[in-house]
Amino acid sequence: MSVFHLKYRPQNLAELDLSDVAESIGKIMSNKERPQAYLFAGPKGSGKTSAARIVAKMVNCEKSKGKDPCNQCSA
């Protein structure tokens, strides 16, 4: 049995299912000063892990020029 949500995860903010979450994260990451910690909360299946993975890639990306990660660097 193949489970779709285990094989596919969004790789950037535009692919997140919740547009308001993607917009909020985009605003936070576009600021020069970033928060010290991020808290992802919500019901099961709402995209918390996917959003956290994208934020981690954005924070650790070495080549990012915009708000999306480059998906090329080792991080």
C-alpha positions in Angstrom: 0.0 0.0 0.0 1.4 3.3 -1.1 0.8 6.4 1.1 0.9 9.6 -0.8 1.8 12.0 2.0 4.8 9.9 2.9 6.2 10.1 -0.6 5.5 13.7 -1.5 6.4 16.7 0.6 6.3 20.3 -0.6 9.8 21.7 -1.3 9.0 25.4 -1.2 6.4 27.8 0.2 4.3 27.9 -2.9 3.6 24.2 -2.7 2.2 24.4 0.9 -1.5 23.6 1.0 -2.4 26.4 3.5 -1.8 29.7 1.7 -2.1 31.8 4.9 0.6 29.8 6.6 2.8 30.1 3.5 2.2 33.9 3.5 3.0 34.3 7.2 6.2 32.3 6.9 7.2 34.3 3.8 6.7 37.6 5.7 8.7 36.3 8.7 11.6 35.1 6.5 11.8 38.2 4.4 12.5 40.4 7.4 16.1 41.1 8.3 15.6 40.1 11.9 14.3 36.6 12.4 12.8 35.1 15.5 14.9 33.0 17.8 12.4 30.1 17.8 9.5 28.9 15.7 6.4 27.0 17.1 4.4 24.9 14.8 1.0 23.9 16.2 -2.2 22.5 14.8 -4.2 19.4 14.1 -2.9 16.3 12.6 -2.3 16.6 8.9 -2.2 20.4 8.7 1.3 20.6 7.3 3.4 21.3 10.4 6.3 19.0 9.5 6.3 20.2 5.9 6.4 23.8 6.9 9.1 23.2 9.5 11.3 21.4 6.9 10.9 24.3 4.5 11.8 26.9 7.2 14.8 24.8 8.1 15.9 24.8 4.5 15.4 28.5 4.2 17.4 29.3 7.3 20.3 27.0 6.4 20.4 27.8 2.7 23.7 29.2 1.5 22.6 30.4 -1.9 19.1 31.6 -1.4 18.4 35.0 -3.0 14.7 35.2 -2.3 12.5 33.7 0.3 12.5 30.2 -1.2 15.4 27.8 -0.6 17.6 26.9 -3.6 17.2 23.1 -3.0 20.8 22.7 -4.3 23.0 23.2 -1.3 23.9 20.3 1.1 21.8 21.7 3.9 
